[in-house]
Every structure is written in structure tokens, then in C-alpha cells.
Amino acid sequence: MSEPGTAMHQIALWRRLLAEFLGTALLVTAVVGSGVMATILSPDDVGLQLLENSVATAFALGALILTFGPVSGAHFNPVVSAADWFLGRRTRNGLSGADLAGYALAQTAGAIAGSILANLMFDLAAVTFSGKDRSAGHLWLGEVVATAGLLLLIFALARSGRAAVAPAAVGAYIGAAYWFTSSTSFANPAVTIGRAFTDTFAGIAPGSVPGFIAAQLIGLITGVGLLLALYPTVGRAAGEVLVPEGVSARE
């Protein structure tokens, strides 16, 4: 995901898509699995359940970025991939249109697989569609804020040459956004779809998914607009999201 000809672009597309699939799957497994475990360990304390869920997710996300970042950039999120493609168009950095389509499909498939894996690990039916309704204007606003803030963080780090701290920073942001947003910060269309496949603590009813995704797309537009206003040359850094320059996977 750097300029054409650099090490990141020399990594075969199938390897990058596999990394995005596995990374997103394991992220959703962490989100769903920690939510199930939290309800087992703290059945009568929703606040403690959310704390356990958010801490596990934050640490897992940071670890997964470190694991898969050198292969694919560790986007795990169609919104991040779309911003990478859009911002890098003029400078020919970041993802191509074909890469973007592949990333989004791999991420979505991975998210669904991650929910199924978590369900099976906790001896639940492989697919149990969630009944947790999350359709409300204030929740959608929370998703706009969470998504725009995530993009601002990721691309500001890349532009300023601090992409190396992205695993810790992004994990910390998502962990915090569990608490300061009304929606508990899904901020990810693929993860939103995946979480519809589990009727557990982290689930979302299928009927609530379109509203969340619409809000996330508004967050994408808002975040990209703010990035262009704050950092007019941010597109030059698109190839470093989320991996610092010079870091690549070796055979």
C-alpha cells in the first residue's frame, strides 16, 4: 500500500486479502468472544461487562495490527480502505480501485467468519442472528463521531511519520470510544455486518445494520473532508496506512 513499485505493492494481492480476512475475523472473534465471556464472568453488571469487552478489544486490535500490518496494512475496515483509496488517488499512493473492492469483500467475509468462530468457541449455534435493536438517531450520531475520529487519527499519524505507533494509538482510541460514544463505536461496516451473526452481548439486529453503515459512511465523508482541510497533502501518506514506510512482509 505504498507507491507503485515499493515493497508493499510487490506483495501479492491474494496474500494481502488473506491477511485482511484473517485479521478482521480475529478482530470480530475478540469482540464477540470477550463479550460472551464478560456476560459469563459478570452476569449482573453491565458496566463491568462493557469494560471487559472494551479492554479485550483494544488489546486484540493493537496485536492484530502488529501481526498483519506488514502484509496488508491491517485496515480490517472498509471505511479505512476507502479513505486510503480516495486520498491516495492523485499521488498514486494507497489502494487501487480493484484492491479496494477486494479488501472490502475480504473484510466482510472475515467479520462474518469471526462471529461464527466465536459462537462455536462458546458452544453456541454457528449462526444466531442478533435480536439487539440499535436503531436510533443518537446511536447513528455516535457512529459518525467514532468513524470520523478513527480516520483522523490513522491518517494524521501516517502524515506525520508516526505510523509506527498506530497499533497502540488505534487500539486505545477504539477502547476509549466504547465509552464516549452512544453506539459503543462499531466504526466499521464489515464488523457491523459480522456482529449481526451473533445473538450475544456484542450483537446488532440485522434490521439495525443499514442505519449503522449509513452513519459510518457519513463519518467517512466527514473524516476525509476534515483531513483534507487540516492536512491538504495527506494523500502522500496514504501508502503508509497503517504501516510505516520501509516495513514490509518478507517471504
C-alpha positions in Angstrom: 0.0 0.0 0.0 2.8 2.4 -0.8 3.7 3.9 -4.1 3.7 1.6 -7.0 6.9 -0.4 -7.1 7.6 -0.3 -3.4 7.7 -3.4 -1.2 4.1 -3.2 -0.1 2.8 -3.2 -3.6 5.0 -6.1 -4.5 3.2 -8.3 -2.0 0.7 -10.5 -4.0 -2.9 -9.4 -3.7 -4.0 -12.8 -2.6 -1.7 -12.5 0.4 -2.9 -9.1 1.3 -6.6 -10.2 1.0 -5.8 -13.3 3.2 -4.3 -11.0 5.8 -7.4 -8.7 5.8 -9.7 -11.7 6.0 -7.8 -13.3 8.9 -7.2 -10.0 10.7 -10.9 -8.9 10.5 -12.0 -12.4 11.5 -9.9 -12.5 14.6 -10.9 -8.9 15.5 -14.6 -9.9 15.4 -13.8 -13.1 17.3 -12.2 -10.9 20.0 -15.1 -8.5 20.1 -17.8 -11.2 20.3 -15.9 -13.7 22.3 -14.9 -11.2 25.0 -18.5 -10.0 25.1 -19.7 -13.6 25.8 -17.0 -14.2 28.4 -17.9 -10.9 30.1 -21.5 -11.9 30.5 -20.4 -15.2 32.0 -18.0 -13.6 34.4 -20.1 -10.6 35.4 -23.7 -11.6 34.7 -25.2 -8.8 36.8 -23.0 -5.8 36.0 -23.4 -4.4 32.5 -20.8 -1.7 33.2 -18.2 -4.2 34.1 -19.2 -6.3 31.0 -18.5 -3.3 28.8 -15.2 -2.7 30.5 -14.1 -6.2 30.0 -15.3 -6.2 26.3 -13.6 -2.9 25.5 -10.2 -3.7 27.1 -10.0 -7.1 25.3 -11.0 -5.5 22.0 -8.4 -2.7 22.4 -5.5 -5.0 23.1 -6.6 -7.5 20.4 -6.8 -4.8 17.8 -3.3 -3.5 18.6 -1.9 -7.0 18.4 -3.6 -7.8 15.2 -2.3 -4.6 13.5 1.2 -5.6 14.5 0.6 -9.1 13.2 -0.9 -8.4 9.8 0.2 -4.8 9.1 3.4 -5.7 7.3 1.3 -7.8 4.8 -1.8 -5.8 4.1 -1.6 -2.6 6.1 -4.1 -4.1 8.6 -7.1 -2.0 7.6 -9.7 -4.5 8.8 -12.3 -1.9 7.9 -13.8 -0.9 4.5 -14.0 2.7 5.7 -10.3 2.9 6.3 -9.6 1.2 2.9 -12.0 3.6 1.1 -10.3 6.6 2.7 -6.9 5.2 1.7 -8.0 4.8 -1.9 -9.7 8.2 -2.2 -6.9 10.2 -0.5 -4.2 8.4 -2.5 -5.7 8.8 -5.9 -3.8 11.9 -7.1 -0.4 10.8 -5.8 -1.0 7.1 -6.9 -0.5 6.0 -3.3 -2.7 3.7 -1.4 -5.1 1.1 -2.7 -6.3 0.8 -6.3 -10.0 0.6 -7.1 -9.7 -3.2 -7.6 -7.7 -3.5 -4.4 -10.4 -1.6 -2.5 -13.1 -4.0 -3.8 -11.1 -7.0 -2.8 -10.3 -5.6 0.6 -13.9 -4.8 1.4 -15.1 -8.3 0.4 -12.3 -10.0 2.4 -13.0 -7.8 5.4 -16.8 -8.5 5.3 -16.3 -12.2 4.8 -13.8 -12.3 7.6 -16.1 -10.5 10.0 -18.9 -13.0 9.4 -16.4 -15.9 9.9 -15.2 -14.3 13.1 -18.7 -14.2 14.6 -19.2 -17.8 13.6 -15.9 -18.8 15.2 -16.7 -17.0 18.5 -20.2 -18.6 18.6 -18.7 -22.1 18.1 -16.0 -21.5 20.8 -18.7 -20.8 23.3 -20.8 -23.8 22.3 -23.5 -21.7 20.6 -25.1 -22.3 17.3 -22.8 -21.3 14.5 -25.2 -18.5 13.4 -27.6 -16.9 15.8 -28.9 -13.6 14.3 -28.9 -10.9 16.9 -32.1 -9.5 18.3 -30.5 -6.4 19.8 -32.1 -3.4 18.2 -29.7 -0.4 17.8 -31.9 1.8 15.6 -31.9 5.4 17.0 -30.6 8.8 15.9 -28.3 9.3 18.8 -26.6 5.9 18.1 -26.1 6.9 14.4 -24.6 10.2 15.6 -22.2 8.2 17.8 -21.1 6.2 14.7 -20.5 9.3 12.7 -18.2 10.6 15.5 -16.5 7.3 16.1 -15.7 6.8 12.4 -14.6 10.3 11.6 -12.3 10.3 14.7 -10.8 7.0 13.7 -9.9 8.2 10.2 -8.5 11.5 11.6 -6.2 9.5 14.0 -5.0 7.0 11.4 -4.2 9.4 8.6 -2.8 12.1 10.9 -0.3 9.5 12.3 0.7 8.4 8.8 1.1 12.0 7.6 3.3 13.0 10.5 5.5 9.9 10.2 4.2 8.3 13.4 2.5 5.3 11.8 4.7 3.1 14.0 2.6 4.0 17.0 -0.6 3.2 15.2 -1.2 -0.2 16.9 -1.2 1.3 20.3 -3.0 4.5 19.3 -5.8 2.9 17.3 -6.3 0.2 20.0 -6.5 2.9 22.6 -8.9 5.1 20.5 -11.3 2.2 19.9 -11.2 1.1 23.6 -12.0 4.7 24.7 -14.7 5.1 22.0 -16.6 2.2 23.5 -17.2 4.6 26.4 -17.5 8.1 25.0 -19.9 7.2 22.1 -23.5 6.2 22.5 -23.1 3.4 20.0 -20.1 1.8 21.6 -18.1 2.6 18.5 -18.6 0.0 15.8 -17.0 2.4 13.3 -16.6 -0.4 10.7 -19.2 -1.6 8.1 -17.7 -5.1 7.9 -17.6 -5.6 11.7 -21.2 -4.3 11.9 -22.3 -6.9 9.4 -20.4 -9.6 11.2 -21.8 -8.7 14.6 -25.3 -9.3 13.2 -24.5 -13.0 13.1 -24.3 -13.5 16.9 -27.1 -13.1 19.4 -24.8 -12.2 22.2 -23.5 -9.1 24.1 -21.8 -7.6 21.1 -24.6 -8.3 18.6 -26.7 -6.0 16.5 -30.0 -6.8 14.9 -29.9 -7.3 11.1 -32.5 -4.6 10.8 -30.2 -2.1 12.6 -27.2 -2.7 10.3 -28.2 -0.4 7.4 -28.6 2.6 9.7 -25.2 2.0 11.3 -23.5 1.6 7.9 -25.1 4.7 6.6 -23.8 6.6 9.6 -20.3 5.2 9.1 -20.3 6.3 5.5 -21.3 9.8 6.7 -18.4 9.5 9.1 -16.1 8.5 6.2 -17.1 11.6 4.2 -16.8 13.8 7.3 -13.4 12.4 8.3 -12.0 12.7 4.8 -13.2 16.3 4.5 -11.6 17.2 7.8 -8.4 15.5 6.8 -8.2 17.5 3.6 -8.9 20.7 5.4 -6.3 20.1 8.1 -3.7 18.3 6.1 -4.0 19.2 2.4 -1.1 16.9 1.4 -2.4 13.9 3.4 -2.8 11.9 0.2 1.0 11.5 0.1 0.9 9.4 3.2 -1.9 7.0 2.1 0.6 4.4 1.3 1.7 4.2 4.9 -1.6 3.3 6.5 -1.2 1.6 8.8 2.4 0.5 8.2 5.3 2.9 8.4 7.5 3.3 5.3 10.0 0.6 4.8 8.2 -2.1 6.8 7.0 -5.0 4.7 6.4 -8.7 4.8 9.3 -10.9 3.9 8.9 -14.2 2.1 
